[in-house]
Each structure stands twice: as C-alpha cells, then as structure tokens.
C-alpha cells in the first residue's frame, strides 16, 4: 500500500508510468516503505538496539531486466528525465551524483558482491526502472532506504538472486556507505526490508537478531502522530559523520568494541575514565538510549503501552542535550505536544531537522495536532505536515 491509496492503484500507476517512459511492459512492480523509529536513536552504528516501524508510505519501482548493461532510471518525483548509465563503465568510481546514485549504488553493491557479474553467467545487471514515491524526502523518514530496498528487491527478482531481506538490507547499506558516501547504520534498510504490519521491529544491530513486537495502537485507543517539521534533514553534511566518529573514538578510549558494550550500570565509571569532555555526552546518550529501548520493550511486553510515553520524551531530551542533534522546530513539537497532553514525544531518525513522533490518546489527537500547528505559526515556522504512523508492511512485490 502507499501512504495515500491502495497497493493495486500504486502498482498500476507505476506500471503505466513505466510504459510511458521506457516503452514495453515492466516485469513487475516492487515497493519498500519509509519508517519512523519508536526508540533507539543513533544506537545502530554503536552496535545497539533500535525499534522502527514501517510507514504506509512507499517507494514503488516498476522494472524490467536489460541484458545490454544499460541502467535507465527514471523518477516520477524528480525533474530531469531519465538517467542512463552503463553498468560496468561508471561502476565503480565517481558515483553518479544526485538521487540516481542510490539505484546505481545498489547495482554497484550487487556487482561488487559477485551477484551481477558477467562471470557468474548473468548479464551485466542492466535494467529499466521507473520510480515513484510518496515517502517524504528530507523528512527523516528514510526515503533513501526505501529507494535502495525497492530497487534491490526488483533486481533480486529480475535476476533470480534469491537474496533474503537481511542480505538485501546489508547490500543496500553497503551501497549507501561506500557508493553514495553516507556513513549511515543498518536501521533504515532493515526497517524497510523486514518490518511487518501491526508491529515494531526490535532489532539488535550487532547480530541483526530481531523480534516483531505487536504494536496495535488503534486497539488501545492510542495514535502515533508524525510531525514533519519541513526543516530539511540531510545525513551527508558532516554532522552525522562527526557524531559517529565521536562514538567510535569513545569506544576506543574505553577499550570496548562498540559503545553497546558499556553496561548501563557502569556508565558513571566509564564517563569518569574519558579524558575528552566532548565525548562524555555522546557516550551518555548511547548508553542511556539502549536502556530506554530495553524499558520500552519491557513496557510493551507487559501491555503497558501508555507507560512508554515518558521514555520517549526522555529520549528526546537526551538527543537534544547530550547528542545535540535536535533543532528548535523539533524541540517545539515535543514541548507543545507534551504540554497539550501527549503521552510522550521525540524526534525520530537522524535529526538536524526532519520529523518528530507524538504518542497521543485518540480522543486528544486533533487538539494536540492543532496545538503544534498553532505553535509553529506563532513562532513563524513553516506549517508542519502531520499524519498518523500506522505500522505497515515491509518491502514486497506488489503485483503477482
Ligand atoms: C539515520 C541513519 F540512516 C540510521 O542508520 C540511524 O543512525 C539514524 O539516522 C539515527 O538513529 O536515519
């Protein structure tokens, strides 16, 4: 399903677009969702725990295989027409720039893993792709991973690669890290590839062990709102990479493989051992955030969904004060929503703009949304975009 219509309509639209742009019939249509993360932020590149859920918003790819080594990628959402690349010529090296680097990076990662090479008997890995998405871009809702995973899923089927969702996620992260050049963790690709409807995904990012945790808010009279502040968030601008480098430096200084290995009970002692004062708040955030994931899981398993609210809000304070990845607009969402009666709220995703999530009683949802919108108007910010996060299906083929 897309964020705005049925799966059938979305598949039809993508197939029609394919015919208009590339001519001929697509072999199929594949879809992968964006996500919000309930709790566990900036923990994934520290081998820690995360808890994303898939949004109903998806990126759809209508695709057909080409055996001449040409990759034609066309996005219905980006002006500029079709980007034509020669697999093997531009791959690897140089990238392609812009949005086409994501699909190109996926092809590159598959080839680098020996999955799409001429040597293996499969032709170079060309394809015609028509891409259409309703995952908001630059909103911290994982539009990049949705694009990568949808393309990987299409190529997996077109070339009969037999990859499972976990392997697809890992290859997509490789594309993003090594080809596009963004040093992200594994959360977004795993969320897009592995989430299931009605659940949040409890993921251990060290060994990728995971559990689908029932998260049916509607049944409990609750709602999870997403507030897109429309402050553009980007991971490639260096701040994300600096946080990651700081965490790695702290782990090295503490003599652990990753910050995940600092037990919550030993946090104060670990902080005292760090000579660089700039690293202490980073460590404090990561260690307490892993503990918050544990607490949220405990509450959900006990059927105490409302009790996760304050844990979410505490997570926001940690991201704002210790990890320093929030912004005034995200802080305003959280302050206003909580003051208006929300059970809890926090920024979600990488930060520096993007979106917040707000847990509310169904009966109060409208009033709290209006309070946030009003506060944005009063502060002179752009009108935020609000919608509900309904835990949805992960990546799949839409037709057939
Ligand atoms: C971004 C990254 F892509 C993820 O890997 C994760 O680090 C997240 O920011 C912060 O939790 O979405």
Boltz pocket constraint, residues with backbone or C-beta under 6 A from the ligand:
constraints:
  - pocket:
      binder: B
      contacts: [[A, 37], [A, 40], [A, 41], [A, 42], [A, 43], [A, 44], [A, 45], [A, 140], [A, 184], [A, 185], [A, 186], [A, 187], [A, 188], [A, 235], [A, 349], [A, 350], [A, 351]]
      max_distance: 6.0
